[in-house]
Amino acid sequence: MSVKYDASLTKDSERNAQQYKDLNLNMTRNPVTGDVAKVSDVQSVKRSLGHLISFMPNDKPFHSEVSSGIQELLFEPMDGITASVLATRLELLINNFEPRIIIASVQVFPIFEENRYEVIINFYLNNAPADLETAEIILERLR
C-alpha cells in the first residue's frame, strides 16, 4: 500500500495557501545570497497599498483605470465630508485592485493642524484570514 503525502500536511506553517512576496524597493541586499532582499506577506501587501493609493491616472502604462482619484480630494476643504469621500474611494480602490486582502474597515481622520489625513486600513490577508492587520498611511498634499 502506498501513502501519498499532501504538501499542506507537511508544511511547518499554519497557512494553507501561498505566501505573498515582493522585492524590497530599498534595494537592500540579502546577506546570504547577495540578491535584492524580499519582503513577504503583510509587509508586501502594506507596500502595495501605499503604491496603489499614490497612483495617478496613466501612472501604470496601458491601465489608466488604476488610479485612486485621491489627489484631487486633498485640495478640497478639509472636513468630515471630504474624509468620508476619501474613505469611500479608498475602499473602492482596494476592493477593485488588491485581491490579496479582505477589508474590515477604512477610517480617515483629518489632522487640521498639519493639513493632512491619517488613514487606517484594517484588513485580513486571504491566506491568513484569522489575523487582523493594520496599515497606517498619511495623506498630504504635494504641489
N, C-alpha and C positions, 0 to 999 in steps of 0.2 A: 504494500500500500504506500503510495507516495503522498507526501504532505506538501501543500502549496502554502507559501508564506505571503501574506499581504504586507505591502510596504507600510501601511498605516499602523499595523500592529507592532512592527519592529522599530519604529522611529522613537527617538528619545523625547521629542517634542510632544506637547499635548495637542498641538494643532493637527488637524486632519486635512489641511489644504496647503497650497503653495505659500512660500514666503515672498513678499514684495521686496525687490532690490532695485537700487538705483546707484548711479555714480555720485560720488561726493564732489559737488561743484566747487569746493575749495581747492580741489586738485591736490590734496594731501596724498602722500604715498603710503601704501601698505608696507609696514616694516618687514614683513616676511617675504612677500613676492616682489615688491618694488613697483607694482602696478598702482593705478589710481585706486584709492580706497573706496569702499562701497558703504552705502547706508542701507538699512533694511527696515522693513515693516513700518512701524509707526513713524519713525523719522523720515522715511521715504515719502509717506503719504502727507505728512505735515509740510514738507518742502514742496510737494506737488500742489497742495492747496495754495501756498503762498504764490507760486508761479501762476497758477490758474487765475487767481484773483487779480494779479497785476497785468494780465494780458489786455492789450488794447486791440481794437479791430485791425485785422491784417497783420498782427504780430506773428501769427502762425501761418506760414505760406500755404495757400490753397485752402485754408479753413478760416474764412473770415467770420464764421458763426461762433468761433471760440473766442469770446470776449465777454467781459463781465459787465461793461457799461457802468462801472462804479466810478470811474474817474470824473465823469461829468457831475455826479452827485456830490462829490467832495467840494465842489464850488457853489453848491446851493446853500441857503441859510442853514446854520447848524441848529437843529431842533429835533424833537421826538418823531415828527413825521418823516423827516429825512432818514433818521436812524431806522425807522420801521421799513421804509422803502429799501434801504441798504440791506437789511436782514432778509427781506423777501427775494431780492435779486441774488444775494449770495446763496440762498437755499436753492433757488432755481439753477444757478450756475453749477453748483456742486452736484445736484441730482442729475443734471444732464451730462456732465463731463468728467466726473470722478466715480467710476463704477466700483472702486475698491472699498468704499465706505457706505455706511448707513447713518444718516444724520439723526441725532437725537434732538439737538436744538442749536439754533444760531441766535446769539444775542449781540446786539450792537449798543454800545454806551458812548454817548458824546462826552468828550472831555473839553469843556468850553474854554478853560484857562489856556490850554495848549493847542487849541484849534485842530483837534484830531479825534478819531473814533477808535475805541477799543472793541475788537471783535473777538468773541469767544465762541468757538465751534466745538460742540460735544458730539462725538461720533463713535461708532463701533466699526472695527475692521471686519470685512466679510469673512476673513479666515480665522478670526478670534472674536466671535460675537458676544462673549461674556465680559470682555474688558471695555469699560467706557474710557475713551481717550479724550483729551482736550487740546485744542490748538488755539493759541492766543496770537492775534495779529493786530498790528497798529496800522491804521489807515490815516494818511495825512496828505494834504495837497502839495504837489510839487509843480513848479512852473517851468 
